[in-house]
Amino acid sequence: MISRALASFIGAILFLYGGIAAISPLPLGLPLMILGFLIFAGANPFARPLLRRIRHRWRWFDALVRQVGKKSSGRFRDVLQDTDPQKSDINNPNAANSEDNKDNS
């Protein structure tokens, strides 16, 4: 529990620092924001659907996440695979529920 809280805190700090660094002349802002969000999503499963929607909506963000993911460890690689927007909807339980609701209408 403490490790989850600590990972959430570190992810939020990296995300905020990346936002500040994004307006500076150093090119570290966006990678820090991505890393912070990945750490946050790794510690909090409720953030994964949000990350999946963001990656689906903004392909440039998805490409940057994939670049960061190539150099990441196993835990973050799992988060990247879970939030991959190109993954089939068969593995997405929310998609199955929405199709069931369409059939009942």
C-alpha positions as CSV (number, residue, x, y, z in Angstrom):
1,M,0.0,0.0,0.0
2,I,2.8,2.4,0.9
3,S,4.7,1.5,-2.3
4,R,1.6,2.3,-4.4
5,A,1.2,5.7,-2.7
6,L,4.9,6.4,-3.1
7,A,4.8,5.4,-6.8
8,S,1.7,7.6,-7.3
9,F,3.4,10.5,-5.7
10,I,6.6,10.1,-7.7
11,G,4.6,9.7,-10.9
12,A,2.6,12.9,-10.2
13,I,5.8,14.8,-9.4
14,L,7.5,13.7,-12.6
15,F,4.3,14.6,-14.6
16,L,4.2,18.1,-13.1
17,Y,7.9,18.7,-13.5
18,G,7.6,17.5,-17.1
19,G,4.8,20.0,-17.7
20,I,7.0,22.8,-16.3
21,A,10.1,21.5,-18.3
22,A,8.0,21.3,-21.5
23,I,8.0,25.1,-21.8
24,S,11.8,25.4,-21.1
25,P,14.4,25.1,-23.9
26,L,15.5,21.7,-22.6
27,P,13.9,18.8,-24.5
28,L,13.1,16.8,-21.3
29,G,9.5,17.9,-20.7
30,L,7.5,15.4,-22.7
31,P,9.5,12.3,-21.9
32,L,9.2,13.2,-18.2
33,M,5.5,13.6,-18.5
34,I,5.1,10.3,-20.2
35,L,7.3,8.5,-17.6
36,G,5.4,10.1,-14.8
37,F,2.1,9.1,-16.2
38,L,3.3,5.6,-16.8
39,I,4.5,5.3,-13.2
40,F,1.1,6.6,-12.0
41,A,-0.8,4.2,-14.3
42,G,1.4,1.3,-13.1
43,A,0.5,2.1,-9.5
44,N,-3.2,2.9,-10.1
45,P,-5.2,0.5,-12.3
46,F,-8.0,3.1,-12.6
47,A,-5.7,5.3,-14.6
48,R,-5.1,2.7,-17.3
49,P,-8.4,3.3,-19.2
50,L,-7.6,7.0,-19.3
51,L,-4.1,6.3,-20.7
52,R,-5.7,4.0,-23.3
53,R,-8.1,6.7,-24.4
54,I,-5.3,9.3,-24.6
55,R,-3.1,6.9,-26.6
56,H,-6.0,6.2,-29.0
57,R,-6.9,9.8,-29.5
58,W,-3.4,11.3,-29.9
59,R,-1.2,9.0,-32.1
60,W,1.8,11.2,-31.6
61,F,1.5,10.6,-27.9
62,D,1.2,6.9,-28.6
63,A,4.4,7.0,-30.7
64,L,6.3,8.7,-27.8
65,V,4.9,6.2,-25.3
66,R,6.1,3.4,-27.5
67,Q,9.6,4.9,-27.7
68,V,9.7,5.2,-23.9
69,G,8.4,1.7,-23.6
70,K,11.2,0.1,-25.6
71,K,13.6,1.1,-22.8
72,S,11.3,0.4,-19.9
73,S,11.3,-2.5,-17.4
74,G,8.8,-5.3,-17.2
75,R,6.3,-3.6,-14.9
76,F,5.9,-0.6,-17.2
77,R,6.0,-2.8,-20.3
78,D,2.9,-4.6,-18.8
79,V,1.2,-1.2,-18.4
80,L,2.0,-0.3,-22.0
81,Q,0.6,-3.6,-23.3
82,D,-2.6,-3.2,-21.2
83,T,-3.1,0.3,-22.6
84,D,-2.2,-0.4,-26.2
85,P,-4.9,1.2,-28.4
86,Q,-4.1,-1.2,-31.3
87,K,-5.0,-4.2,-29.1
88,S,-8.1,-6.0,-30.1
89,D,-11.3,-5.3,-28.2
90,I,-11.7,-8.9,-27.4
91,N,-9.4,-8.5,-24.5
92,N,-11.2,-5.3,-23.3
93,P,-14.0,-6.2,-20.9
94,N,-15.6,-2.8,-21.3
95,A,-16.0,-3.4,-25.0
96,A,-17.8,-6.7,-24.3
97,N,-20.2,-5.0,-21.9
98,S,-21.0,-2.2,-24.4
99,E,-21.8,-4.8,-27.1
100,D,-24.1,-6.6,-24.8
101,N,-25.9,-3.4,-24.0
102,K,-26.3,-2.7,-27.8
103,D,-27.9,-6.2,-28.2
104,N,-30.4,-5.6,-25.4
105,S,-31.5,-2.3,-26.9
